[in-house]
């Protein structure tokens, strides 16, 4: 019976994917027709982005007699951008797969084919518009809200956004809203109830304000996310995050900082957490050098509230080391984090590309104990990240990376594995992204 159900579900999924591909082809054809027969603007861009990774201690410590992982994951996309008068549309078809997961001759497609973006925007005036649909919500340095484009699938929201942007005053105001509902029960059954069983917020509202000024800028964020909880998932708790991001250039030094505070409730538990980051960038004759300190609150064993800060919807791969030991879909004991970092970027020549170099010293932000109950050392380890980036042509980019973590026994307490083993990660990524059509 289980086999029959699996086969039936697979068959239904493949039928759905086939219908979706046909629908997307139809949408693209219609947009192309409209663009050719009117004064509309249409562009179609293709993207193929394979990335080969060698993982030997990525996200979690490896151990003796554990084999490293080696694989290639590929993202393929088609972007359709349409614009006419006050209307804008964007559709993005996306397929993600591991090389070899589907045989050479097959009927069942194991790849993840889906619509990555599908949104429309109507501009009431030159400054004010409404954007609705599945879209990227990304602001500032993407610490709290980001598109997560490093991950092949990215991060998307189903939301409505009111956007006010005034180029003259350099002021931007965005207000977003979302109300999510499970889609597993089709019509006519969906007549009562609002229970939500997806690992996502049930409701979301936010206000983001940004103002540029001479030598810098400042952003403020008010964000509320409501999460369903309880045995029947019929209760909703609301968590609020308040943030401020600012930068200012003083002479030859750029000062930047951000701070966030979280309060409210998360799935019935009180929240009282915070984070901050302070950094300074000095541009030398060879390269800019950034030195900074970041603190994300953790949770003590005696805390009755949720005191560990959660950067819930950001591009966390861009922060706290590229080996993704913290806040990238994996736990580290809710101890928070202190990150002392140095970052720089060397230009290797006009056409030779650039070398990015990052160094991080990681420490826990709250006390935790070892297996014998003694307070562990706060030091978690040191990570070095190297990334070489080069544009091979207008439409082709090469990225090569290597990272190594020198972990401590305290990291071993939190993440398992063996801290005495070599922990490293290497990857190569090619991005092909040509524009294949543009109406005139």
PyMOL commands that set and color helices and strands:
alter all, ss='L'
color gray80, all
select helices_A, chain A and resi 2-36+316-318+409-415
alter helices_A, ss='H'
color red, helices_A
select strands_A, chain A and resi 41-56+69-84+87-98+112-123+128-135+157-166+171-179+203-213+216-229+235-250+253-266+269-270+273-283+288-296+337-349+353-363+379-393+396-407+423-432+435-438
alter strands_A, ss='S'
color yellow, strands_A
deselect
rebuild
show_as cartoon
